[in-house]
Amino acid sequence: MIETGLYPLPHGITLSCRTAGVKGRPVLMFLHGFPEAAFAWDGLLTHFAQAEHGGFYCIAPNLRGYELSSAPAEVAAYRPKHLMHDIAALIELECGGQLACLVAHDWGGAVAWNLAAAQPGCMHKLAIINSPHPGTFLRELQHSPAQQAASAYMNFLIRPDAEALLAEDDFRRLWELFANMGALDGPHPWLTDAVKAQYRALWRAGLAGPLNYYRASPLRPPRPGPPHHDPAAAAVVMARDKLEVTLPTLVIWGLDDIALPPALLDGLDDFVPQMQLHRVPGATHWIVHEQPERVIGFLQEFIR
């Protein structure tokens, strides 16, 4: 059974969370991406809370800016250090400091990669699903025309009128995002009327917070020429020693992810020496929805 609640954190941010299982058991935490929310993990929360699958206490927060979580108005409030602070504080609140595993997808993965590198004591293991490591993502954004083209949508999402444009025609562009970030033909079978209703309610609650993640990050393609010359990733320098993740790490990657091509996996083991990698042909960015049993199987083996 999934429960919902508000979790006030010491630094003034409140996160709305979905939970399953018995508090006091080893904790699994799940971080969602854009344009989703904590409910995207419901099937995994229910599975891993069951005694025969580990009996974990499972928690999926809505990241700041999403659903009922705090949504600061300032773009700067969505920089990585603040997002990491939220999750580190929630970990301390819920399990006294260390998760059994942090599981993350898309933007949640960006938070998780950074937190695992900066504060590895927060978790015993890390699991990433179709979310690029900042080191390989920066490399590809700076040097790969293919990745620059694949990530061009980011520069649409930072427009000042992006909220209004995304809301047009019953959120037409957001439904298209589900299709355009994968190579599947036709509608996604998992995107049922009931699931669509959950997304509509989420998006009607507000899109400014979710879009501020993109506005606050320089990890996107440059916008050349006047009047909006913006070097974005071309101007970013990251210290190599700040990017290493020494924890046991599982990476699951749907190979038909159009926005995040498999080249992002090249050289990943240089940053993540204790890595298990599962490349999944025929799966897109939305692999958690398309092949939940397979994702659960990979996670079950890794967490065990």
SERO-4910 file (N, C-alpha, C, O; in steps of 0.05 Angstrom, whole numbers):
BEGIN
 pado doro    nc1    nc2    nc3   cac1   cac2   cac3    cc1    cc2    cc3    oc1    oc2    oc3
  Met    A     17    -24      0      0      0      0     18     25      0     36     27     16
  Ile    A     12     44    -18     27     68    -20     14     90     -4    -10     95     -6
  Glu    A     30    104     12     21    126     28     34    152     18     56    151      6
  Thr    A     22    174     23     33    200     15     35    218     39     19    216     58
  Gly    A     54    236     38     57    255     61     76    277     54     91    276     34
  Leu    A     76    298     71     94    320     68    117    318     88    112    312    112
  Tyr    A    141    322     79    165    319     96    180    345     98    196    352     80
  Pro    A    176    361    119    191    386    122    220    380    129    226    363    145
  Leu    A    238    394    115    267    391    119    278    414    135    266    436    135
  Pro    A    300    410    149    311    431    167    317    458    153    316    479    166
  His    A    323    457    127    330    482    113    307    497    101    311    515     84
  Gly    A    282    489    108    259    505    100    244    494     75    224    505     68
  Ile    A    255    474     62    241    461     39    224    438     49    233    423     68
  Thr    A    201    434     38    184    411     43    181    394     18    176    405     -3
  Leu    A    185    369     20    182    350     -2    158    333      3    154    321     24
  Ser    A    140    331    -17    118    312    -16    129    285    -26    143    283    -46
  Cys    A    122    264    -11    134    238    -17    113    216    -18     92    218     -6
  Arg    A    120    195    -33    104    170    -33    120    149    -20    144    146    -26
  Thr    A    108    133     -3    123    113     12    108     86     12     84     85      9
  Ala    A    124     65     16    112     38     19    131     22     37    155     26     36
  Gly    A    120      4     52    136    -13     70    136     -3     98    123     16    106
  Val    A    153    -17    114    154    -12    143    178      6    150    201     -1    144
  Lys    A    172     29    162    194     47    170    212     33    190    202     18    208
  Gly    A    238     37    187    257     23    204    272      1    189    293     -8    198
  Arg    A    260     -7    166    274    -27    149    295    -12    132    293     12    129
  Pro    A    314    -27    119    332    -14    101    317      2     79    296     -7     70
  Val    A    328     24     71    313     44     55    323     44     26    347     46     21
  Leu    A    304     43      8    308     49    -20    295     75    -26    272     80    -19
  Met    A    309     93    -40    298    119    -48    299    121    -78    318    113    -91
  Phe    A    277    132    -90    274    134   -119    270    163   -127    252    176   -116
  Leu    A    286    172   -146    285    200   -155    275    201   -184    287    188   -201
  His    A    254    216   -189    242    218   -216    255    239   -233    272    254   -223
  Gly    A    247    241   -258    257    261   -276    235    278   -287    213    279   -276
  Phe    A    241    292   -309    222    310   -323    209    295   -347    223    280   -361
  Pro    A    184    298   -351    164    314   -337    146    297   -319    122    298   -320
  Glu    A    159    281   -302    145    261   -286    143    270   -257    145    294   -251
  Ala    A    138    251   -240    135    257   -211    139    231   -196    144    210   -209
  Ala    A    136    232   -170    142    208   -154    124    185   -161    132    162   -157
  Phe    A     99    190   -171     81    168   -177     92    150   -199     82    127   -201
  Ala    A    111    159   -214    122    142   -235    135    116   -224    139     97   -238
  Trp    A    142    117   -198    156     94   -185    137     76   -170    147     57   -157
  Asp    A    111     80   -171     93     65   -154     96     35   -156     96     21   -136
  Gly    A    100     25   -180    103     -4   -184    128    -15   -169    127    -37   -158
  Leu    A    149      0   -170    174     -9   -157    172     -6   -127    182    -22   -112
  Leu    A    159     15   -117    155     18    -88    140     -6    -77    148    -18    -57
  Thr    A    118    -13    -91    102    -35    -82    117    -62    -82    115    -78    -64
  His    A    133    -66   -103    148    -91   -106    169    -94    -84    169   -114    -70
  Phe    A    186    -73    -80    208    -77    -62    200    -74    -33    216    -81    -15
  Ala    A    176    -65    -27    166    -64      0    157    -92     10    155    -96     34
  Gln    A    152   -110     -9    142   -137     -1    165   -153     11    188   -152      3
  Ala    A    158   -168     31    178   -183     47    194   -202     29    218   -205     32
  Glu    A    180   -215      9    194   -234     -8    214   -220    -27    230   -234    -40
  His    A    213   -194    -30    231   -179    -47    249   -161    -32    260   -142    -43
  Gly    A    253   -166     -6    271   -151     10    259   -137     33    272   -131     53
  Gly    A    233   -131     31    219   -118     53    231    -90     59    233    -83     83
  Phe    A    239    -75     39    250    -49     43    229    -28     50    206    -31     44
  Tyr    A    238     -7     63    222     17     65    229     34     41    252     42     38
  Cys    A    209     39     24    213     52     -1    201     80     -1    179     84      8
  Ile    A    217    100    -10    207    127    -10    214    141    -36    237    139    -46
  Ala    A    195    154    -48    199    169    -73    190    197    -69    166    203    -68
  Pro    A    209    216    -66    201    244    -63    194    257    -90    205    250   -111
  Asn    A    176    276    -89    173    294   -111    195    315   -107    196    329    -87
  Leu    A    213    318   -127    234    337   -125    223    366   -122    200    371   -129
  Arg    A    240    384   -111    230    411   -108    219    422   -134    231    417   -155
  Gly    A    197    436   -133    184    447   -157    163    429   -168    148    438   -186
  Tyr    A    160    405   -158    141    386   -169    119    380   -149    123    379   -125
  Glu    A     94    377   -160     71    369   -145     67    387   -120     65    411   -123
  Leu    A     67    375    -96     63    391    -71     89    399    -57     88    411    -36
  Ser    A    112    392    -69    137    400    -57    141    430    -60    130    443    -78
  Ser    A    158    441    -43    165    469    -44    174    476    -72    189    461    -85
  Ala    A    166    500    -82    173    509   -109    183    537   -108    168    556   -114
  Pro    A    208    541   -100    219    569   -100    216    582   -127    219    569   -148
  Ala    A    212    608   -127    208    622   -153    234    628   -167    235    630   -191
  Glu    A    256    630   -152    282    638   -164    294    615   -179    295    593   -169
  Val    A    304    621   -203    317    600   -219    341    589   -204    346    565   -205
  Ala    A    356    606   -191    380    597   -177    375    576   -156    393    562   -148
  Ala    A    350    575   -146    343    555   -125    343    527   -136    340    508   -121
  Tyr    A    346    523   -162    346    497   -175    374    488   -184    376    469   -200
  Arg    A    394    501   -174    421    492   -180    428    466   -165    415    460   -145
  Pro    A    447    451   -175    452    424   -164    457    424   -134    447    405   -120
  Lys    A    471    443   -123    477    442    -94    452    443    -77    451    430    -56
  His    A    431    457    -87    407    458    -71    391    432    -74    379    423    -55
  Leu    A    391    421    -98    376    396   -102    389    373    -86    375    357    -75
  Met    A    416    373    -86    430    353    -70    424    356    -40    421    337    -26
  His    A    423    381    -31    418    387     -3    391    376      5    388    364     27
  Asp    A    371    379    -12    344    368     -6    345    338     -1    335    328     19
  Ile    A    358    324    -20    358    294    -18    376    284      5    368    265     18
  Ala    A    398    297     10    415    290     32    400    294     59    402    277     77
  Ala    A    385    316     60    369    321     85    347    300     88    341    292    110
  Leu    A    334    293     66    313    273     68    324    245     76    312    231     91
  Ile    A    348    239     66    361    214     73    367    214    103    362    194    117
  Glu    A    377    236    114    383    238    142    357    235    158    357    222    179
  Leu    A    336    247    149    311    246    163    299    218    164    288    210    184
  Glu    A    301    204    141    286    178    138    302    154    147    290    134    155
  Cys    A    329    155    147    344    131    154    369    137    170    386    120    173
  Gly    A    371    161    180    394    168    197    420    170    182    441    170    194
  Gly    A    419    171    155    444    177    141    452    161    118    467    171    101
  Gln    A    444    135    116    453    119     93    431    101     82    418     86     96
  Leu    A    426    104     56    407     88     41    419     61     35    444     58     32
  Ala    A    402     40     32    412     16     20    419     20     -9    439     11    -19
  Cys    A    402     36    -23    407     42    -51    391     67    -59    368     70    -51
  Leu    A    403     84    -75    389    107    -87    385    100   -116    404     94   -131
  Val    A    360    100   -125    352     93   -153    342    118   -166    325    132   -155
  Ala    A    352    124   -191    345    150   -202    344    149   -233    358    133   -245
  His    A    327    166   -244    323    167   -273    323    196   -282    313    214   -267
  Asp    A    334    202   -306    333    228   -318    343    250   -299    365    247   -289
  Trp    A    328    271   -294    337    293   -276    343    282   -248    362    292   -235
  Gly    A    327    263   -239    334    250   -213    361    238   -213    375    239   -193
  Gly    A    369    227   -236    396    216   -239    417    237   -238    439    232   -227
  Ala    A    412    260   -249    432    282   -247    437    289   -218    460    293   -210
  Val    A    416    290   -202    419    296   -174    434    273   -160    452    277   -144
  Ala    A    427    248   -167    439    225   -155    469    222   -161    485    217   -144
  Trp    A    477    227   -187    505    226   -194    521    245   -177    542    238   -166
  Asn    A    511    270   -176    526    291   -161    527    284   -131    548    288   -118
  Leu    A    505    274   -120    505    268    -91    524    245    -85    538    245    -65
  Ala    A    524    224   -102    541    201    -98    570    209    -99    587    198    -85
  Ala    A    577    228   -117    605    237   -119    613    254    -95    635    252    -84
  Ala    A    595    272    -86    601    291    -65    598    280    -37    614    286    -19
  Gln    A    578    262    -33    572    252     -7    567    222     -8    544    213     -3
  Pro    A    587    206    -15    583    177    -18    573    163      7    561    141      5
  Gly    A    577    175     30    567    162     54    537    162     57    526    149     75
  Cys    A    523    176     39    494    177     40    481    151     31    457    146     37
  Met    A    496    135     17    484    111      6    504     88      4    528     93      2
  His    A    493     64      5    510     40      3    515     34    -27    537     26    -35
  Lys    A    494     37    -43    495     32    -72    479     53    -87    463     67    -76
  Leu    A    485     55   -113    472     74   -131    463     59   -156    477     42   -167
  Ala    A    438     65   -165    428     54   -189    417     76   -207    401     93   -198
  Ile    A    426     78   -232    420     99   -250    406     87   -275    415     67   -286
  Ile    A    384    100   -283    369     91   -307    367    114   -327    355    134   -321
  Asn    A    380    111   -349    380    131   -371    383    159   -360    365    176   -364
  Ser    A    405    164   -348    412    191   -339    442    194   -341    457    178   -329
  Pro    A    451    213   -357    480    215   -363    497    224   -340    489    242   -325
  His    A    520    212   -337    540    222   -318    549    249   -327    553    253   -351
  Pro    A    552    268   -308    560    295   -317    586    297   -333    589    314   -350
  Gly    A    604    279   -327    630    279   -342    626    272   -371    637    285   -389
  Thr    A    612    250   -377    609    242   -405    588    260   -419    591    264   -443
  Phe    A    569    270   -404    549    288   -416    563    314   -425    558    324   -447
  Leu    A    580    325   -408    594    350   -415    612    345   -439    613    361   -458
  Arg    A    626    323   -440    643    316   -463    627    315   -489    635    326   -509
  Glu    A    604    301   -488    588    299   -512    576    325   -521    574    331   -544
  Leu    A    567    341   -501    555    367   -508    576    386   -520    569    402   -537
  Gln    A    601    383   -511    622    401   -522    633    392   -549    641    408   -565
  His    A    633    366   -554    647    355   -577    631    339   -597    640    333   -619
  Ser    A    606    332   -590    590    315   -608    567    330   -620    548    337   -606
  Pro    A    568    335   -646    544    348   -659    519    331   -656    497    342   -654
  Ala    A    522    305   -655    499    288   -651    485    293   -624    461    295   -623
  Gln    A    501    295   -603    490    300   -577    478    328   -575    458    333   -563
  Gln    A    492    348   -588    481    375   -588    454    376   -601    436    390   -592
  Ala    A    451    361   -623    425    360   -637    404    346   -620    381    354   -618
  Ala    A    413    324   -607    394    308   -590    384    324   -566    362    320   -557
  Ser    A    401    342   -557    394    358   -533    383    386   -540    379    402   -522
  Ala    A    378    391   -565    368    417   -573    342    425   -560    337    449   -556
  Tyr    A    326    405   -553    300    411   -540    304    426   -514    286    441   -505
  Met    A    327    424   -501    332    437   -476    330    468   -479    321    482   -462
  Asn    A    339    477   -502    339    506   -507    310    517   -512    305    541   -510
  Phe    A    292    499   -519    264    506   -520    253    509   -492    237    527   -485
  Leu    A    261    490   -474    250    489   -447    259    512   -430    247    517   -408
  Ile    A    280    527   -437    289    549   -421    276    576   -430    280    596   -417
  Arg    A    260    575   -451    247    600   -461    229    611   -439    217    596   -424
  Pro    A    227    638   -438    209    649   -417    180    642   -421    164    643   -402
  Asp    A    172    635   -446    144    628   -451    140    598   -452    119    589   -462
  Ala    A    160    582   -443    158    553   -445    134    542   -430    120    524   -440
  Glu    A    127    553   -407    105    543   -392     79    545   -408     64    526   -410
  Ala    A     75    568   -420     50    573   -435     49    555   -460     29    544   -467
  Leu    A     72    553   -473     73    536   -498     68    507   -491     54    493   -507
  Leu    A     79    497   -469     75    469   -462     46    463   -454     37    440   -458
  Ala    A     32    483   -444      5    479   -435    -15    479   -458    -38    472   -454
  Glu    A     -7    489   -482    -25    491   -504    -36    464   -513    -22    444   -511
  Asp    A    -60    464   -523    -72    440   -536    -71    415   -518    -62    394   -527
  Asp    A    -79    419   -493    -79    396   -475    -51    385   -472    -47    360   -472
  Phe    A    -31    402   -468     -3    394   -464      8    378   -487     23    359   -483
  Arg    A      1    385   -511      9    370   -535     39    365   -536     48    343   -541
  Arg    A     55    386   -531     84    383   -533     95    363   -512    115    350   -517
  Leu    A     83    362   -488     92    344   -468     85    315   -475    101    297   -470
  Trp    A     61    311   -487     55    283   -496     75    276   -518     83    253   -520
  Glu    A     82    295   -535    101    289   -557    129    283   -545    144    267   -557
  Leu    A    135    294   -522    161    289   -510    164    259   -504    185    248   -507
  Phe    A    142    247   -494    143    218   -489    149    203   -514    164    183   -513
  Ala    A    138    211   -537    143    197   -562    170    204   -573    184    186   -584
  Asn    A    178    229   -572    202    238   -585    228    230   -571    249    232   -583
  Met    A    226    222   -546    251    213   -532    254    183   -534    270    171   -520
  Gly    A    240    171   -552    243    142   -557    237    136   -586    226    153   -600
  Ala    A    244    112   -595    242    105   -623    217     88   -629    214     77   -650
  Leu    A    199     87   -609    175     70   -613    156     83   -633    153    108   -633
  Asp    A    144     67   -650    123     77   -668     96     74   -654     91     54   -640
  Gly    A     79     94   -657     52     93   -646     52    100   -617     73    106   -605
  Pro    A     29     99   -604     26    107   -576     39     87   -557     42     63   -563
  His    A     48     97   -535     60     79   -514     38     64   -500     20     77   -489
  Pro    A     39     38   -499     17     23   -486     14     30   -456     -8     28   -446
  Trp    A     36     38   -443     34     44   -415     20     70   -409     12     75   -386
  Leu    A     18     87   -429      6    114   -425    -24    112   -428    -36    121   -448
  Thr    A    -37     99   -408    -66     95   -408    -80    121   -401    -68    140   -393
  Asp    A   -107    121   -404   -122    144   -397   -119    151   -367   -117    175   -360
  Ala    A   -117    131   -350   -114    136   -321    -87    148   -316    -85    167   -299
  Val    A    -66    139   -329    -39    150   -325    -38    179   -336    -26    196   -324
  Lys    A    -51    183   -359    -52    210   -371    -65    230   -351    -57    253   -349
  Ala    A    -86    220   -337    -99    238   -318    -80    246   -296    -82    269   -286
  Gln    A    -63    228   -287    -43    234   -267    -24    256   -277    -18    275   -262
  Tyr    A    -15    253   -302      3    273   -313    -10    300   -316      1    321   -310
  Arg    A    -35    300   -326    -49    326   -329    -51    341   -302    -47    365   -301
  Ala    A    -59    326   -281    -61    338   -255    -34    350   -246    -33    372   -235
  Leu    A    -13    335   -251     14    344   -244     21    369   -259     30    389   -246
  Trp    A     18    370   -285     26    392   -301      9    417   -296     18    440   -297
  Arg    A    -17    413   -290    -35    435   -283    -27    448   -257    -32    472   -252
  Ala    A    -14    433   -240     -4    444   -214     18    464   -218     24    480   -200
  Gly    A     31    464   -241     52    483   -246     76    471   -260     85    449   -253
  Leu    A     86    485   -280    109    476   -296    134    493   -292    156    486   -301
  Ala    A    131    516   -278    154    534   -275    177    520   -259    200    522   -268
  Gly    A    171    506   -238    192    492   -222    207    472   -239    231    473   -240
  Pro    A    193    453   -252    206    434   -269    224    446   -291    245    437   -296
  Leu    A    214    468   -303    230    480   -324    254    496   -313    273    500   -328
  Asn    A    252    504   -288    275    518   -276    300    500   -273    322    510   -270
  Tyr    A    296    474   -273    319    456   -273    336    461   -298    361    462   -296
  Tyr    A    323    464   -321    338    469   -346    349    497   -346    372    501   -355
  Arg    A    334    517   -336    344    544   -336    368    548   -318    385    565   -323
  Ala    A    369    532   -296    391    535   -277    416    520   -285    438    525   -273
  Ser    A    415    503   -305    437    486   -312    451    495   -338    437    501   -357
  Pro    A    477    497   -338    492    503   -363    496    478   -380    507    481   -402
  Leu    A    489    455   -371    493    430   -386    472    427   -407    454    410   -405
  Arg    A    474    443   -428    456    442   -451    472    453   -475    493    465   -471
  Pro    A    462    449   -499    477    458   -523    479    489   -524    461    503   -514
  Pro    A    501    499   -535    504    528   -538    483    539   -557    473    525   -575
  Arg    A    476    564   -553    458    578   -572    475    600   -586    480    621   -575
  Pro    A    484    594   -610    503    613   -623    489    637   -634    466    637   -641
  Gly    A    505    659   -637    497    682   -651    478    700   -636    466    692   -616
  Pro    A    476    726   -645    458    745   -632    429    737   -638    424    724   -658
  Pro    A    410    746   -622    413    762   -598    417    746   -573    418    758   -551
  His    A    420    720   -575    420    703   -551    445    686   -550    444    662   -543
  His    A    468    698   -555    492    681   -554    495    671   -525    496    686   -506
  Asp    A    497    645   -523    497    631   -498    515    607   -500    508    587   -513
  Pro    A    539    608   -489    558    586   -492    550    560   -479    558    539   -487
  Ala    A    533    563   -458    523    539   -443    545    520   -437    565    527   -424
  Ala    A    543    494   -446    563    474   -439    591    481   -449    610    471   -438
  Ala    A    593    496   -470    619    503   -481    636    518   -462    661    518   -464
  Ala    A    624    531   -442    639    547   -423    643    533   -396    655    544   -378
  Val    A    634    508   -394    636    494   -369    662    478   -366    671    465   -385
  Val    A    674    480   -343    697    464   -336    691    450   -309    682    463   -290
  Met    A    695    424   -309    690    409   -284    716    395   -275    731    385   -291
  Ala    A    721    397   -249    744    384   -238    740    353   -239    720    343   -229
  Arg    A    760    340   -250    758    311   -253    754    296   -227    739    277   -226
  Asp    A    767    305   -206    765    291   -180    738    295   -167    732    281   -147
  Lys    A    721    314   -177    694    318   -166    674    301   -180    650    301   -172
  Leu    A    682    285   -200    663    270   -216    664    240   -211    647    225   -222
  Glu    A    683    231   -195    686    202   -191    665    192   -171    659    204   -151
  Val    A    653    169   -178    634    155   -161    646    128   -154    648    111   -171
  Thr    A    654    125   -130    668    101   -121    650     79   -110    659     57   -104
  Leu    A    624     85   -108    605     65    -97    599     44   -118    603     48   -142
  Pro    A    590     20   -109    579      1   -128    555     13   -142    537     23   -129
  Thr    A    556     13   -169    536     28   -184    525     11   -207    540     -2   -222
  Leu    A    499     10   -209    485     -3   -230    476     18   -250    464     38   -242
  Val    A    481     13   -276    471     31   -297    454     15   -316    463     -5   -328
  Ile    A    428     22   -319    410     10   -338    405     30   -360    397     53   -354
  Trp    A    408     22   -385    406     41   -407    390     30   -430    398     11   -444
  Gly    A    366     42   -435    351     36   -459    365     48   -483    368     72   -485
  Leu    A    373     31   -502    390     40   -524    376     56   -545    389     68   -562
  Asp    A    349     56   -545    334     71   -564    326     99   -554    307    111   -564
  Asp    A    340    108   -534    335    135   -523    347    155   -543    371    157   -546
  Ile    A    330    170   -556    338    189   -576    352    213   -564    371    224   -576
  Ala    A    343    222   -541    356    246   -528    382    239   -516    400    257   -514
  Leu    A    386    214   -507    411    207   -493    423    182   -507    419    160   -497
  Pro    A    437    186   -529    448    164   -544    469    148   -528    480    158   -509
  Pro    A    474    123   -537    492    106   -523    521    116   -521    537    105   -505
  Ala    A    529    135   -538    556    146   -536    561    158   -508    585    160   -500
  Leu    A    540    164   -493    544    174   -466    555    153   -447    565    160   -425
  Leu    A    554    128   -455    565    106   -439    595    103   -444    609     90   -428
  Asp    A    605    113   -466    634    110   -472    651    124   -451    647    148   -446
  Gly    A    669    109   -439    687    121   -419    674    124   -392    687    135   -374
  Leu    A    650    114   -388    636    118   -363    651    103   -340    651    112   -318
  Asp    A    663     80   -347    677     64   -327    701     79   -316    711     71   -295
  Asp    A    711     99   -330    734    115   -320    725    131   -296    740    137   -277
  Phe    A    700    140   -296    689    155   -274    677    137   -252    675    145   -229
  Val    A    668    113   -260    653     96   -242    665     68   -242    656     50   -256
  Pro    A    687     64   -227    702     39   -230    687     14   -221    692     -8   -231
  Gln    A    668     17   -202    652     -6   -192    625     -6   -206    604     -4   -193
  Met    A    625     -8   -232    600     -6   -247    591    -32   -259    607    -47   -270
  Gln    A    565    -37   -257    552    -58   -273    534    -44   -293    518    -27   -286
  Leu    A    537    -51   -318    523    -38   -340    505    -57   -355    514    -78   -364
  His    A    479    -50   -357    461    -66   -374    451    -49   -396    435    -30   -392
  Arg    A    459    -55   -421    449    -42   -445    424    -57   -454    425    -81   -456
  Val    A    402    -43   -458    377    -57   -464    367    -48   -492    356    -26   -495
  Pro    A    371    -65   -512    361    -59   -539    330    -58   -539    317    -72   -523
  Gly    A    319    -42   -556    290    -41   -558    276    -26   -536    251    -27   -534
  Ala    A    291    -13   -519    279      3   -497    287     32   -501    308     38   -511
  Thr    A    269     50   -493    273     79   -497    280     92   -470    285     79   -450
  His    A    279    118   -470    283    134   -445    263    126   -424    268    129   -400
  Trp    A    240    115   -432    219    108   -413    219     79   -406    197     67   -403
  Ile    A    242     67   -404    245     38   -399    231     30   -373    221      7   -371
  Val    A    230     47   -353    217     39   -328    188     33   -332    177     15   -319
  His    A    175     47   -351    147     42   -357    143     19   -378    125      3   -376
  Glu    A    162     18   -397    159     -2   -419    166    -30   -410    152    -49   -418
  Gln    A    187    -33   -394    196    -59   -385    201    -60   -355    223    -65   -346
  Pro    A    180    -55   -339    184    -54   -310    194    -79   -298    210    -79   -280
  Glu    A    186   -102   -309    195   -128   -297    225   -131   -302    239   -141   -284
  Arg    A    235   -122   -325    263   -124   -330    279   -105   -312    300   -113   -301
  Val    A    270    -81   -309    283    -62   -291    284    -73   -263    304    -71   -249
  Ile    A    261    -83   -254    260    -94   -227    279   -118   -224    292   -120   -203
  Gly    A    281   -134   -244    300   -157   -243    329   -148   -240    343   -159   -224
  Phe    A    337   -128   -256    364   -118   -253    369   -106   -226    390   -111   -213
  Leu    A    349    -91   -215    352    -78   -189    353   -100   -167    369    -98   -148
  Gln    A    335   -120   -169    334   -140   -149    361   -155   -146    370   -160   -124
  Glu    A    373   -162   -169    399   -175   -168    420   -157   -156    437   -166   -141
  Phe    A    420   -132   -164    441   -113   -155    438   -107   -125    458   -107   -111
  Ile    A    413   -103   -116    409    -96    -88    415   -119    -69    424   -116    -47
  Arg    A    409   -143    -79    414   -167    -63    443   -169    -56    451   -188    -42
***
